[in-house]
Amino acid sequence: MSIRLYSYWRSSAAYRVRIALNLKGIPYETVSVSLAPGVSEHRKDEYRKINPQMLVPFLQDGEIGIAQSMAILEYLEETYPETQLLPGNEPLRSHVRAFCNLIACDIHPLNNLRVQKYIRTQLGADEKAGKDWYTHWIHEGFRAAEQLAGNGSHVFGDDPTLADTLLVPQMYNARRFGVPLDDFPRLVRSVDACNALSAFKKAAPELQPDAA
């Protein structure tokens, strides 16, 4: 087994990559890197040497090492093309990429662990304010995502694409934080269809070896 995925069970970005690896049927070894407060293995010198950005995921494929989940997903798509997660035709291919970036660039960075910690410790946000912040940005992004999604069983059609690998972890977090989802029936339908598939089930946070 040549692929190693440095991962944390609750990392949305690592969750995306686990799903893609499973969908493509690529075997991999999970190397747990705890982001938990008080542990912070990602900030230790041993991991810093591997990934100077000190984030997860990080993928090693033989001599190749790649940080950033979107770069990893594109690498897997190009290097292991047997199961395609990007449609071959345009404009659908670009629509999938745009949907992925909506989540990866516009929603997730505003709600990740580092941001949540900063607004609590540096800006004095209490629990309600923190949740209001989280809910606001989920709703802002999901309103657009709902309009972009099609009428198939998945985000774009009846087969999973990279769009689904991004949506499922973001929806997982939204549900974990109790965000109302009544206004997003297409997104909910897509996620529920995905979570019935073994590739998504095996990638679930609770099933990871380092799950708390």
Backbone as a printed PyTorch tensor [residue, N CA C, xyz], in Angstrom:
tensor([[[  0.8530,  -1.1950,   0.0000],
         [  0.0000,   0.0000,   0.0000],
         [  0.8860,   1.2410,   0.0000]],

        [[  0.7850,   2.0410,  -1.0330],
         [  1.7010,   3.1720,  -1.1590],
         [  1.0940,   4.4860,  -0.6830]],

        [[ -0.2320,   4.5750,  -0.5800],
         [ -0.8630,   5.8420,  -0.2260],
         [ -1.0700,   5.9280,   1.2790]],

        [[ -0.6370,   7.0400,   1.8360],
         [ -0.8640,   7.3360,   3.2430],
         [ -1.6410,   8.6440,   3.3080]],

        [[ -2.7090,   8.6340,   4.0990],
         [ -3.5150,   9.8340,   4.2830],
         [ -3.3910,  10.2930,   5.7210]],

        [[ -2.7630,  11.4310,   5.9140],
         [ -2.6930,  12.0500,   7.2340],
         [ -4.0250,  12.7380,   7.4790]],

        [[ -4.6900,  12.3350,   8.5510],
         [ -6.0980,  12.6660,   8.6940],
         [ -6.4560,  12.8790,  10.1600]],

        [[ -7.5430,  13.6020,  10.3750],
         [ -8.1610,  13.7190,  11.7050],
         [ -9.6330,  13.3970,  11.5220]],

        [[-10.1880,  12.6160,  12.4090],
         [-11.5260,  12.0580,  12.1890],
         [-12.5840,  13.1190,  11.9510]],

        [[-12.4650,  14.2970,  12.5900],
         [-13.4950,  15.3130,  12.4400],
         [-13.1420,  16.3850,  11.4190]],

        [[-12.0490,  16.2370,  10.7420],
         [-11.6740,  17.2080,   9.7200],
         [-12.5530,  17.0340,   8.4820]],

        [[-13.2790,  18.0910,   8.1330],
         [-14.1210,  18.0300,   6.9340],
         [-13.2830,  17.8150,   5.6810]],

        [[-12.1340,  18.4780,   5.6200],
         [-11.2950,  18.3720,   4.4350],
         [-10.7440,  16.9560,   4.2740]],

        [[-10.3540,  16.3230,   5.3890],
         [ -9.8970,  14.9400,   5.3130],
         [-11.0450,  14.0030,   4.9510]],

        [[-12.2200,  14.2870,   5.4500],
         [-13.4290,  13.5100,   5.1450],
         [-13.6610,  13.4830,   3.6380]],

        [[-13.4870,  14.6250,   2.9740],
         [-13.6570,  14.6990,   1.5140],
         [-12.7420,  13.6990,   0.8130]],

        [[-11.4970,  13.6990,   1.2450],
         [-10.5130,  12.8420,   0.5830],
         [-10.7960,  11.3700,   0.8470]],

        [[-11.1980,  11.0390,   2.0630],
         [-11.5510,   9.6420,   2.3630],
         [-12.6680,   9.1640,   1.4360]],

        [[-13.6780,  10.0110,   1.2370],
         [-14.7830,   9.6280,   0.3560],
         [-14.2650,   9.3530,  -1.0530]],

        [[-13.4580,  10.2620,  -1.5790],
         [-12.9530,  10.1020,  -2.9410],
         [-12.1050,   8.8400,  -3.0890]],

        [[-11.2420,   8.5800,  -2.1190],
         [-10.4390,   7.3550,  -2.1610],
         [-11.3270,   6.1170,  -2.1730]],

        [[-12.3640,   6.1410,  -1.3570],
         [-13.2870,   4.9990,  -1.3020],
         [-14.0560,   4.8380,  -2.6010]],

        [[-14.5530,   5.9430,  -3.1510],
         [-15.3030,   5.8720,  -4.4080],
         [-14.4380,   5.3200,  -5.5360]],

        [[-13.1620,   5.6660,  -5.5250],
         [-12.2570,   5.2050,  -6.5630],
         [-11.6900,   3.8190,  -6.2770]],

        [[-11.9790,   3.3030,  -5.0820],
         [-11.4900,   1.9750,  -4.7370],
         [ -9.9890,   1.9230,  -4.5350]],

        [[ -9.4080,   3.0170,  -4.0510],
         [ -7.9620,   3.0960,  -3.8470],
         [ -7.6420,   2.7390,  -2.3940]],

        [[ -6.8840,   1.7030,  -2.1580],
         [ -6.5150,   1.3710,  -0.7680],
         [ -5.5490,   2.4120,  -0.2170]],

        [[ -5.6640,   2.6890,   1.0720],
         [ -4.7870,   3.6820,   1.6920],
         [ -4.6390,   3.3920,   3.1750]],

        [[ -3.5720,   3.9160,   3.7270],
         [ -3.3070,   3.8170,   5.1580],
         [ -3.6320,   5.1550,   5.8090]],

        [[ -4.3950,   5.1260,   6.8880],
         [ -4.6970,   6.3420,   7.6270],
         [ -3.6430,   6.5790,   8.6990]],

        [[ -3.0720,   7.7760,   8.6880],
         [ -2.1380,   8.1980,   9.7290],
         [ -2.8410,   9.3110,  10.5030]],

        [[ -3.1790,   9.0330,  11.7390],
         [ -3.9650,   9.9730,  12.5300],
         [ -3.0960,  11.1180,  13.0340]],

        [[ -3.5990,  12.3240,  12.8580],
         [ -2.9470,  13.5320,  13.3550],
         [ -4.0050,  14.3000,  14.1500]],

        [[ -3.8860,  14.2890,  15.4570],
         [ -4.9280,  14.8830,  16.2840],
         [ -4.8720,  16.4100,  16.2410]],

        [[ -6.0390,  17.0070,  15.9740],
         [ -6.1880,  18.4670,  16.0410],
         [ -6.8260,  18.8880,  17.3530]],

        [[ -7.0810,  17.9330,  18.2240],
         [ -7.8030,  18.2140,  19.4660],
         [ -7.0310,  19.2110,  20.3300]],

        [[ -7.7530,  20.1800,  20.9250],
         [ -7.0950,  21.1290,  21.8290],
         [ -6.3490,  20.4000,  22.9440]],

        [[ -5.1480,  20.8770,  23.2150],
         [ -4.3390,  20.2470,  24.2450],
         [ -3.4620,  19.1300,  23.7310]],

        [[ -3.7830,  18.6320,  22.5240],
         [ -2.9680,  17.6010,  21.8870],
         [ -2.2060,  18.2180,  20.7120]],

        [[ -2.9660,  18.7200,  19.7350],
         [ -2.4130,  19.5200,  18.6190],
         [ -1.1830,  18.8820,  17.9740]],

        [[ -1.3170,  17.6230,  17.5770],
         [ -0.1940,  16.9440,  16.9410],
         [  0.2190,  17.6240,  15.6380]],

        [[ -0.7260,  18.3140,  15.0040],
         [ -0.4270,  18.9780,  13.7370],
         [  0.5840,  20.1080,  13.8980]],

        [[  0.7650,  20.6110,  15.1130],
         [  1.6860,  21.7190,  15.3560],
         [  3.0610,  21.2620,  15.8550]],

        [[  3.2340,  19.9800,  15.9870],
         [  4.5090,  19.4610,  16.4760],
         [  5.5180,  19.3400,  15.3290]],

        [[  6.7910,  19.3840,  15.6900],
         [  7.8480,  19.4220,  14.6770],
         [  7.8030,  18.2260,  13.7400]],

        [[  7.4330,  17.0630,  14.2760],
         [  7.4060,  15.8510,  13.4510],
         [  6.4600,  16.0120,  12.2600]],

        [[  5.2730,  16.5790,  12.5280],
         [  4.3220,  16.7590,  11.4220],
         [  4.6490,  17.9980,  10.5950]],

        [[  5.1930,  19.0210,  11.2280],
         [  5.5650,  20.2340,  10.4920],
         [  6.5660,  19.9180,   9.3790]],

        [[  7.4410,  18.9470,   9.6310],
         [  8.4070,  18.5520,   8.6040],
         [  7.7130,  17.9200,   7.3980]],

        [[  6.6030,  17.2710,   7.6570],
         [  5.8420,  16.6310,   6.5680],
         [  5.0060,  17.6600,   5.8250]],

        [[  4.2980,  18.4940,   6.5940],
         [  3.4240,  19.5100,   6.0040],
         [  3.6460,  20.8340,   6.7250]],

        [[  4.4270,  21.7280,   6.1500],
         [  4.7330,  23.0000,   6.8070],
         [  3.4990,  23.8290,   7.1410]],

        [[  2.3940,  23.6050,   6.4360],
         [  1.1800,  24.3530,   6.7380],
         [  0.5100,  23.8620,   8.0180]],

        [[  0.8860,  22.6760,   8.4680],
         [  0.3930,  22.1150,   9.7310],
         [ -1.1210,  21.9300,   9.7320]],

        [[ -1.6440,  21.4530,   8.6250],
         [ -3.0680,  21.1700,   8.5010],
         [ -3.2390,  19.7490,   7.9750]],

        [[ -4.4430,  19.2250,   8.1040],
         [ -4.8090,  17.9770,   7.4450],
         [ -5.9450,  18.2940,   6.4560]],

        [[ -6.0260,  17.4810,   5.4070],
         [ -5.2720,  16.2630,   5.1250],
         [ -3.9350,  16.5430,   4.4420]],

        [[ -3.1200,  15.5140,   4.4350],
         [ -1.8990,  15.4870,   3.6370],
         [ -1.8020,  14.0880,   3.0720]],

        [[ -1.5690,  13.9920,   1.7670],
         [ -1.5430,  12.6940,   1.0960],
         [ -0.1480,  12.4030,   0.5810]],

        [[  0.3460,  11.2180,   0.8930],
         [  1.6000,  10.7410,   0.3350],
         [  1.3180,   9.5490,  -0.5680]],

        [[  1.7580,   9.6600,  -1.8010],
         [  1.6190,   8.5860,  -2.7740],
         [  3.0160,   8.2780,  -3.2940]],

        [[  3.6650,   7.2970,  -2.6820],
         [  5.0550,   7.0370,  -3.0140],
         [  5.9200,   8.2190,  -2.6050]],

        [[  6.6200,   8.8000,  -3.5660],
         [  7.4990,   9.9450,  -3.3040],
         [  6.7570,  11.2730,  -3.4010]],

        [[  5.4910,  11.2420,  -3.7610],
         [  4.7190,  12.4740,  -3.9510],
         [  3.9670,  12.8140,  -2.6800]],

        [[  4.0750,  14.0550,  -2.2390],
         [  3.3350,  14.5370,  -1.0810],
         [  2.5130,  15.7590,  -1.4510]],

        [[  1.2370,  15.7650,  -1.0680],
         [  0.3320,  16.8360,  -1.4820],
         [ -0.4880,  17.3070,  -0.2900]],

        [[ -0.5180,  18.6080,  -0.0860],
         [ -1.3820,  19.2230,   0.9130],
         [ -2.6040,  19.8100,   0.2100]],

        [[ -3.5760,  20.2570,   1.0020],
         [ -4.7950,  20.9160,   0.5320],
         [ -5.7360,  19.9100,  -0.1670]],

        [[ -6.9290,  19.7910,   0.3790],
         [ -7.8540,  18.7540,  -0.0800],
         [ -8.2220,  18.8820,  -1.5510]],

        [[ -8.4130,  20.1040,  -2.0400],
         [ -8.8000,  20.2440,  -3.4460],
         [ -7.6680,  19.8200,  -4.3700]],

        [[ -6.4430,  20.1390,  -4.0100],
         [ -5.3040,  19.6900,  -4.8120],
         [ -5.2000,  18.1620,  -4.7790]],

        [[ -5.4610,  17.5840,  -3.6180],
         [ -5.4300,  16.1230,  -3.4940],
         [ -6.5050,  15.4910,  -4.3690]],

        [[ -7.7120,  16.0480,  -4.3290],
         [ -8.8100,  15.4900,  -5.1220],
         [ -8.5090,  15.5750,  -6.6220]],

        [[ -7.9410,  16.6930,  -7.0680],
         [ -7.5800,  16.8310,  -8.4790],
         [ -6.4770,  15.8390,  -8.8370]],

        [[ -5.5240,  15.6540,  -7.9440],
         [ -4.4490,  14.6900,  -8.1850],
         [ -5.0100,  13.2720,  -8.3360]],

        [[ -5.8920,  12.8940,  -7.4330],
         [ -6.4870,  11.5560,  -7.5160],
         [ -7.2760,  11.3800,  -8.8020]],

        [[ -7.9740,  12.4370,  -9.2150],
         [ -8.7600,  12.3560, -10.4420],
         [ -7.8590,  12.1460, -11.6580]],

        [[ -6.7330,  12.8070, -11.6700],
         [ -5.8220,  12.7230, -12.8220],
         [ -4.9680,  11.4520, -12.7940]],

        [[ -4.6000,  10.9960, -11.6110],
         [ -3.6710,   9.8760, -11.4870],
         [ -4.3730,   8.5260, -11.4390]],

        [[ -5.6180,   8.5240, -10.9420],
         [ -6.4000,   7.2840, -10.8340],
         [ -7.7410,   7.4980, -11.5490]],

        [[ -7.7060,   7.5080, -12.8900],
         [ -8.8850,   7.9130, -13.6690],
         [ -9.9180,   6.8110, -13.8950]],

        [[ -9.6780,   5.6160, -13.3580],
         [-10.5870,   4.5090, -13.6710],
         [-12.0280,   4.8300, -13.2570]],

        [[-12.1910,   5.4380, -12.0850],
         [-13.5160,   5.9040, -11.6580],
         [-13.4750,   7.4210, -11.6570]],

        [[-14.2080,   8.0250, -12.5820],
         [-14.1790,   9.4680, -12.7460],
         [-15.1790,  10.1480, -11.8100]],

        [[-14.7140,  11.1650, -11.1050],
         [-15.5840,  11.9420, -10.2340],
         [-15.8280,  13.3500, -10.7750]],

        [[-15.1830,  13.6650, -11.8820],
         [-15.4640,  14.8890, -12.6260],
         [-16.0840,  14.4880, -13.9610]],

        [[-17.2580,  15.0300, -14.2960],
         [-17.8760,  14.6900, -15.5820],
         [-16.9480,  15.0210, -16.7410]],

        [[-17.0650,  14.2620, -17.8060],
         [-16.1920,  14.4800, -18.9560],
         [-16.6310,  15.5980, -19.8590]],

        [[-17.8770,  16.0530, -19.7190],
         [-18.4120,  17.0570, -20.6330],
         [-18.5440,  18.4180, -19.9610]],

        [[-18.4170,  19.4440, -20.7650],
         [-18.6570,  20.8080, -20.3240],
         [-20.0460,  21.2490, -20.7910]],

        [[-20.7120,  22.1340, -20.0270],
         [-20.2000,  22.8710, -18.8760],
         [-20.3350,  22.1350, -17.5280]],

        [[-20.8380,  20.8850, -17.5470],
         [-21.0810,  20.1880, -16.2840],
         [-19.8000,  20.0260, -15.4780]],

        [[-18.7010,  19.7530, -16.1620],
         [-17.4230,  19.5810, -15.4680],
         [-17.0650,  20.8350, -14.6650]],

        [[-17.2310,  21.9940, -15.2960],
         [-16.9270,  23.2520, -14.6090],
         [-17.9570,  23.5690, -13.5400]],

        [[-19.2020,  23.1490, -13.7430],
         [-20.2270,  23.3570, -12.7100],
         [-19.8870,  22.5690, -11.4410]],

        [[-19.3860,  21.3550, -11.6240],
         [-18.9800,  20.5600, -10.4530],
         [-17.8320,  21.2550,  -9.7310]],

        [[-16.8630,  21.7350, -10.4900],
         [-15.7290,  22.4310,  -9.8670],
         [-16.2040,  23.6850,  -9.1180]],

        [[-17.1130,  24.4200,  -9.7160],
         [-17.6150,  25.6350,  -9.0710],
         [-18.3420,  25.3020,  -7.7800]],

        [[-19.1380,  24.2360,  -7.7900],
         [-19.8510,  23.8100,  -6.5820],
         [-18.8510,  23.4370,  -5.4870]],

        [[-17.8090,  22.7060,  -5.8690],
         [-16.7800,  22.3220,  -4.8920],
         [-16.1320,  23.5540,  -4.2760]],

        [[-15.8050,  24.5340,  -5.1120],
         [-15.1530,  25.7350,  -4.6010],
         [-16.0780,  26.5840,  -3.7510]],

        [[-17.3590,  26.5320,  -4.0360],
         [-18.3200,  27.2370,  -3.1920],
         [-18.1990,  26.7580,  -1.7540]],

        [[-18.0580,  25.4560,  -1.5850],
         [-17.9280,  24.8990,  -0.2320],
         [-16.5110,  25.0860,   0.2940]],

        [[-15.5160,  24.7160,  -0.5130],
         [-14.1340,  24.7240,  -0.0410],
         [-13.5950,  26.1270,   0.2100]],

        [[-14.0780,  27.0960,  -0.5580],
         [-13.5330,  28.4560,  -0.4690],
         [-14.4460,  29.4320,   0.2670]],

        [[-15.7480,  29.2420,   0.1840],
         [-16.6750,  30.2520,   0.7160],
         [-17.3430,  29.8540,   2.0340]],

        [[-17.5910,  28.5590,   2.2350],
         [-18.2770,  28.1340,   3.4640],
         [-17.2700,  27.6410,   4.5000]],

        [[-16.5290,  26.6200,   4.1510],
         [-15.6790,  25.9370,   5.1200],
         [-14.6490,  26.8390,   5.8010]],

        [[-13.9350,  27.7140,   5.0760],
         [-12.9160,  28.5270,   5.7540],
         [-13.4670,  29.4410,   6.8400]],

        [[-14.7330,  29.8380,   6.7240],
         [-15.3240,  30.7330,   7.7190],
         [-15.8110,  29.9930,   8.9580]],

        [[-15.8720,  28.6680,   8.8670],
         [-16.4610,  27.8880,   9.9560],
         [-15.5430,  26.8150,  10.5130]],

        [[-14.3000,  26.7890,  10.0810],
         [-13.4380,  25.7070,  10.5420],
         [-12.9780,  25.9200,  11.9800]],

        [[-12.2590,  24.9570,  12.4970],
         [-11.8810,  24.9610,  13.9110],
         [-11.0770,  26.1990,  14.2760]],

        [[-10.1560,  26.6110,  13.4170],
         [ -9.3180,  27.7700,  13.7170],
         [-10.1420,  29.0510,  13.8400]],

        [[-11.1050,  29.2050,  12.9470],
         [-11.9440,  30.4020,  12.9750],
         [-12.8510,  30.3860,  14.1970]],

        [[-13.4590,  29.2260,  14.4520],
         [-14.3240,  29.1150,  15.6300],
         [-13.5550,  29.4480,  16.9100]],

        [[-12.3410,  28.9470,  17.0020],
         [-11.5240,  29.2220,  18.1910],
         [-11.1840,  30.7050,  18.2880]],

        [[-10.8830,  31.3320,  17.1690],
         [-10.4900,  32.7490,  17.1750],
         [-11.6380,  33.6520,  17.5990]],

        [[-12.8260,  33.4140,  17.0660],
         [-13.9250,  34.3200,  17.4160],
         [-14.3480,  34.1540,  18.8750]],

        [[-14.0650,  32.9640,  19.4480],
         [-14.3660,  32.7910,  20.8700],
         [-13.2960,  33.4260,  21.7500]],

        [[-12.0420,  33.1040,  21.4710],
         [-10.9720,  33.5280,  22.3790],
         [-10.5020,  34.9520,  22.1350]],

        [[-10.5060,  35.4090,  20.8910],
         [ -9.9840,  36.7360,  20.5780],
         [-11.0640,  37.7980,  20.4200]],

        [[-12.2340,  37.3920,  19.9950],
         [-13.3130,  38.3570,  19.7860],
         [-14.4010,  38.2730,  20.8410]],

        [[-14.2700,  37.3350,  21.7740],
         [-15.1800,  37.2560,  22.9000],
         [-16.5700,  36.7580,  22.5770]],

        [[-16.7220,  36.0030,  21.4880],
         [-18.0440,  35.4810,  21.1320],
         [-18.4610,  34.4020,  22.1270]],

        [[-19.7070,  34.4990,  22.6200],
         [-20.2060,  33.4390,  23.4870],
         [-20.7550,  32.2970,  22.6280]],

        [[-21.2960,  31.2800,  23.2750],
         [-21.7550,  30.0950,  22.5400],
         [-22.8280,  30.4430,  21.5170]],

        [[-23.7840,  31.2950,  21.8880],
         [-24.8590,  31.6770,  20.9670],
         [-24.3010,  32.4420,  19.7740]],

        [[-23.4080,  33.3900,  20.0350],
         [-22.8320,  34.1680,  18.9480],
         [-22.0460,  33.2830,  17.9930]],

        [[-21.3170,  32.3230,  18.5560],
         [-20.5690,  31.3970,  17.7220],
         [-21.4820,  30.5620,  16.8360]],

        [[-22.5800,  30.0980,  17.4130],
         [-23.5240,  29.3020,  16.6210],
         [-24.2200,  30.1540,  15.5710]],

        [[-24.5610,  31.4030,  15.9230],
         [-25.1800,  32.3050,  14.9490],
         [-24.2440,  32.5530,  13.7750]],

        [[-22.9630,  32.7420,  14.0530],
         [-21.9540,  32.9200,  13.0020],
         [-21.9400,  31.6920,  12.0830]],

        [[-21.8670,  30.5160,  12.7000],
         [-21.8060,  29.2800,  11.9290],
         [-23.0410,  29.1320,  11.0380]],

        [[-24.2120,  29.3150,  11.6430],
         [-25.4710,  29.1370,  10.9040],
         [-25.5810,  30.1280,   9.7600]],

        [[-25.1820,  31.3750,   9.9910],
         [-25.2640,  32.4010,   8.9400],
         [-24.4950,  31.9920,   7.6970]],

        [[-23.2540,  31.5430,   7.8820],
         [-22.4330,  31.2480,   6.7170],
         [-22.8220,  29.9390,   6.0430]],

        [[-23.3500,  28.9930,   6.8180],
         [-23.9040,  27.7880,   6.1890],
         [-25.0780,  28.1680,   5.3020]],

        [[-25.9800,  28.9770,   5.8290],
         [-27.1590,  29.3610,   5.0500],
         [-26.7800,  30.1860,   3.8240]],

        [[-25.8170,  31.0920,   3.9720],
         [-25.3850,  31.8850,   2.8180],
         [-24.8880,  30.9760,   1.6990]],

        [[-24.0620,  30.0150,   2.0390],
         [-23.5210,  29.1210,   1.0250],
         [-24.5320,  28.1230,   0.4990]],

        [[-25.3240,  27.5530,   1.4010],
         [-26.2800,  26.5310,   0.9920],
         [-27.3980,  27.1000,   0.1190]],

        [[-27.7390,  28.3680,   0.2830],
         [-28.7600,  28.9600,  -0.5970],
         [-28.3070,  28.8950,  -2.0530]],

        [[-27.0600,  29.2500,  -2.2880],
         [-26.5290,  29.1790,  -3.6480],
         [-26.3810,  27.7320,  -4.1010]],

        [[-25.8690,  26.8770,  -3.2140],
         [-25.6710,  25.4710,  -3.5710],
         [-26.9870,  24.7940,  -3.9340]],

        [[-28.0460,  25.1380,  -3.2270],
         [-29.3770,  24.5630,  -3.5090],
         [-29.8200,  24.9080,  -4.9180]],

        [[-29.5250,  26.1200,  -5.3610],
         [-29.9050,  26.5310,  -6.7050],
         [-29.0550,  25.8590,  -7.7810]],

        [[-27.8130,  25.5730,  -7.4520],
         [-26.9200,  24.9380,  -8.4170],
         [-27.1830,  23.4430,  -8.5740]],

        [[-27.6670,  22.8080,  -7.5140],
         [-27.8880,  21.3610,  -7.5490],
         [-28.9900,  21.0010,  -8.5310]],

        [[-28.8610,  19.8200,  -9.1310],
         [-29.8620,  19.3570, -10.0800],
         [-30.9660,  18.5680,  -9.4040]],

        [[-31.7180,  17.8350, -10.2170],
         [-32.8730,  17.0920,  -9.7070],
         [-32.6200,  15.5890,  -9.6000]],

        [[-31.3690,  15.1780,  -9.7980],
         [-31.0550,  13.7620,  -9.7000],
         [-30.9180,  13.3170,  -8.2530]],

        [[-30.4990,  12.0690,  -8.0820],
         [-30.3500,  11.5480,  -6.7290],
         [-29.1110,  12.1040,  -6.0410]],

        [[-28.1680,  12.6220,  -6.8240],
         [-26.9720,  13.2500,  -6.2790],
         [-26.9260,  14.7000,  -6.7360]],

        [[-25.8930,  15.4140,  -6.3680],
         [-25.8660,  16.8520,  -6.6440],
         [-26.0040,  17.1280,  -8.1320]],

        [[-25.2410,  16.3990,  -8.9500],
         [-25.3220,  16.5700, -10.4020],
         [-25.5790,  15.2160, -11.0490]],

        [[-26.8290,  14.8540, -11.1550],
         [-27.1780,  13.5950, -11.7950],
         [-27.3940,  12.4700, -10.8080]],

        [[-27.2740,  11.2470, -11.3050],
         [-27.5790,  10.0720, -10.4950],
         [-26.3410,   9.3100, -10.0430]],

        [[-25.1690,   9.8770, -10.2500],
         [-23.9300,   9.2660,  -9.7790],
         [-23.1430,  10.2910,  -8.9680]],

        [[-22.3970,   9.8370,  -7.9680],
         [-21.6100,  10.7800,  -7.1730],
         [-20.5170,  11.4490,  -8.0010]],

        [[-20.2690,  12.7000,  -7.7110],
         [-19.1640,  13.4380,  -8.3010],
         [-18.3690,  14.0800,  -7.1660]],

        [[-17.3410,  14.8320,  -7.5210],
         [-16.5920,  15.5530,  -6.5030],
         [-17.4810,  16.5000,  -5.7120]],

        [[-18.5610,  16.9720,  -6.3360],
         [-19.4900,  17.8530,  -5.6210],
         [-20.0470,  17.1550,  -4.3790]],

        [[-20.3530,  15.8880,  -4.4920],
         [-20.8930,  15.1410,  -3.3530],
         [-19.8360,  14.9160,  -2.2780]],

        [[-18.5700,  14.7520,  -2.6990],
         [-17.5180,  14.5480,  -1.7010],
         [-17.3130,  15.8020,  -0.8590]],

        [[-17.6450,  16.9670,  -1.4050],
         [-17.5550,  18.2190,  -0.6380],
         [-18.8060,  18.4710,   0.1860]],

        [[-19.9660,  18.1740,  -0.4010],
         [-21.2280,  18.4820,   0.2740],
         [-21.4450,  17.6270,   1.5180]],

        [[-21.1710,  16.3410,   1.4390],
         [-21.4770,  15.4430,   2.5580],
         [-20.7840,  15.8620,   3.8510]],

        [[-19.4710,  16.1500,   3.8500],
         [-18.8570,  16.5970,   5.1040],
         [-19.4200,  17.9290,   5.6140]],

        [[-19.7420,  18.8480,   4.6820],
         [-20.2780,  20.1290,   5.1320],
         [-21.6660,  19.9660,   5.7400]],

        [[-22.4700,  19.0800,   5.1720],
         [-23.7910,  18.7990,   5.7260],
         [-23.6710,  18.0680,   7.0620]],

        [[-22.6850,  17.1910,   7.1700],
         [-22.4450,  16.5020,   8.4440],
         [-22.2320,  17.5250,   9.5530]],

        [[-21.4070,  18.5060,   9.2900],
         [-21.1370,  19.5390,  10.2880],
         [-22.3650,  20.3890,  10.5660]],

        [[-23.1060,  20.7270,   9.5190],
         [-24.3190,  21.5220,   9.7200],
         [-25.2980,  20.7910,  10.6320]],

        [[-25.4450,  19.5100,  10.4240],
         [-26.3340,  18.7290,  11.2840],
         [-25.7750,  18.6130,  12.6990]],

        [[-24.4720,  18.4870,  12.7980],
         [-23.8540,  18.3790,  14.1250],
         [-24.0870,  19.6350,  14.9530]],

        [[-24.1120,  20.7720,  14.2940],
         [-24.3230,  22.0280,  14.9960],
         [-25.7860,  22.4660,  15.0190]],

        [[-26.6840,  21.5990,  14.5620],
         [-28.1060,  21.8870,  14.6470],
         [-28.5840,  22.9870,  13.7290]],

        [[-27.9700,  23.1450,  12.5780],
         [-28.3760,  24.1790,  11.6260],
         [-29.6590,  23.7430,  10.9250]],

        [[-30.6990,  24.5890,  10.8970],
         [-31.9360,  24.2390,  10.1860],
         [-31.6780,  24.0480,   8.6950]],

        [[-32.2300,  22.9880,   8.1230],
         [-31.9570,  22.6500,   6.7210],
         [-33.2150,  22.5550,   5.8770]],

        [[-34.3320,  23.0510,   6.3910],
         [-35.6060,  22.9200,   5.6940],
         [-35.6010,  23.5920,   4.3190]],

        [[-34.7750,  24.6170,   4.1430],
         [-34.7600,  25.3700,   2.8830],
         [-33.8820,  24.7280,   1.8180]],

        [[-33.3310,  23.5620,   2.1150],
         [-32.3680,  22.9720,   1.1860],
         [-32.7040,  21.5150,   0.8580]],

        [[-33.8990,  21.2590,   0.3260],
         [-34.3180,  19.8630,   0.1020],
         [-33.4470,  19.1200,  -0.9070]],

        [[-32.9610,  19.7950,  -1.9360],
         [-32.1120,  19.1070,  -2.9170],
         [-30.8040,  18.6580,  -2.2810]],

        [[-30.2280,  19.5180,  -1.4850],
         [-28.9730,  19.1700,  -0.8300],
         [-29.1670,  18.0230,   0.1530]],

        [[-30.2330,  18.0850,   0.9280],
         [-30.5110,  17.0200,   1.8970],
         [-30.7440,  15.7000,   1.1760]],

        [[-31.4970,  15.7380,   0.0780],
         [-31.7540,  14.5190,  -0.6930],
         [-30.4530,  13.9240,  -1.2150]],

        [[-29.5830,  14.7560,  -1.7340],
         [-28.3130,  14.2770,  -2.2640],
         [-27.4620,  13.6370,  -1.1800]],

        [[-27.3870,  14.2810,  -0.0250],
         [-26.5740,  13.7580,   1.0690],
         [-27.1310,  12.4360,   1.5730]],

        [[-28.4360,  12.3520,   1.7060],
         [-29.0390,  11.1060,   2.1820],
         [-28.7840,   9.9640,   1.2060]],

        [[-28.8130,  10.2590,  -0.1000],
         [-28.5160,   9.2320,  -1.1040],
         [-27.0530,   8.7930,  -1.0070]],

        [[-26.1740,   9.7490,  -0.7990],
         [-24.7480,   9.4220,  -0.6590],
         [-24.5020,   8.5510,   0.5580]],

        [[-25.1150,   8.9050,   1.6600],
         [-24.8530,   8.1990,   2.9110],
         [-25.4130,   6.7840,   2.9370]],

        [[-26.1430,   6.4170,   1.8990],
         [-26.5950,   5.0320,   1.7530],
         [-25.5550,   4.1710,   1.0370]],

        [[-24.4950,   4.8010,   0.4910],
         [-23.4680,   4.0890,  -0.2570],
         [-22.2840,   3.7410,   0.6520]],

        [[-21.7000,   2.5800,   0.4260],
         [-20.6360,   2.1020,   1.3110],
         [-19.4220,   3.0210,   1.3110]],

        [[-19.1000,   3.6350,   0.1840],
         [-17.9310,   4.5120,   0.1170],
         [-18.0650,   5.6910,   1.0640]],

        [[-19.2760,   6.1900,   1.2020],
         [-19.5330,   7.3040,   2.1100],
         [-19.6310,   6.8180,   3.5470]],

        [[-20.2660,   5.6670,   3.7240],
         [-20.3950,   5.1180,   5.0760],
         [-19.0260,   4.8790,   5.6960]],

        [[-18.1020,   4.2780,   4.9310],
         [-16.7820,   3.9520,   5.4620],
         [-15.9640,   5.1950,   5.7800]],

        [[-16.2970,   6.3040,   5.1390],
         [-15.5580,   7.5500,   5.3600],
         [-16.0910,   8.3520,   6.5360]],

        [[-17.2080,   7.9400,   7.1130],
         [-17.8470,   8.7120,   8.1780],
         [-16.8970,   8.9250,   9.3510]],

        [[-16.9460,  10.1060,   9.9530],
         [-16.0330,  10.4100,  11.0690],
         [-16.0480,   9.3740,  12.1840]],

        [[-17.2270,   8.9080,  12.5740],
         [-17.3390,   7.9940,  13.7120],
         [-16.6630,   6.6430,  13.4710]],

        [[-16.4000,   6.3110,  12.2030],
         [-15.7980,   5.0190,  11.8740],
         [-14.2940,   5.0900,  11.7030]],

        [[-13.6970,   6.2550,  11.9250],
         [-12.2610,   6.3870,  11.7390],
         [-11.5040,   5.8630,  12.9600]],

        [[-10.2910,   5.3820,  12.7620],
         [ -9.5580,   4.7550,  13.8570],
         [ -9.2540,   5.6930,  15.0270]],

        [[ -9.2440,   7.0040,  14.7730],
         [ -8.9360,   7.9420,  15.8430],
         [-10.1750,   8.6260,  16.3990]],

        [[-11.3720,   8.1270,  16.0420],
         [-12.6060,   8.7640,  16.4990],
         [-12.6670,   8.7530,  18.0240]],

        [[-13.0270,   9.9170,  18.5710],
         [-13.0970,  10.0460,  20.0320],
         [-14.3520,   9.3760,  20.5600]]])
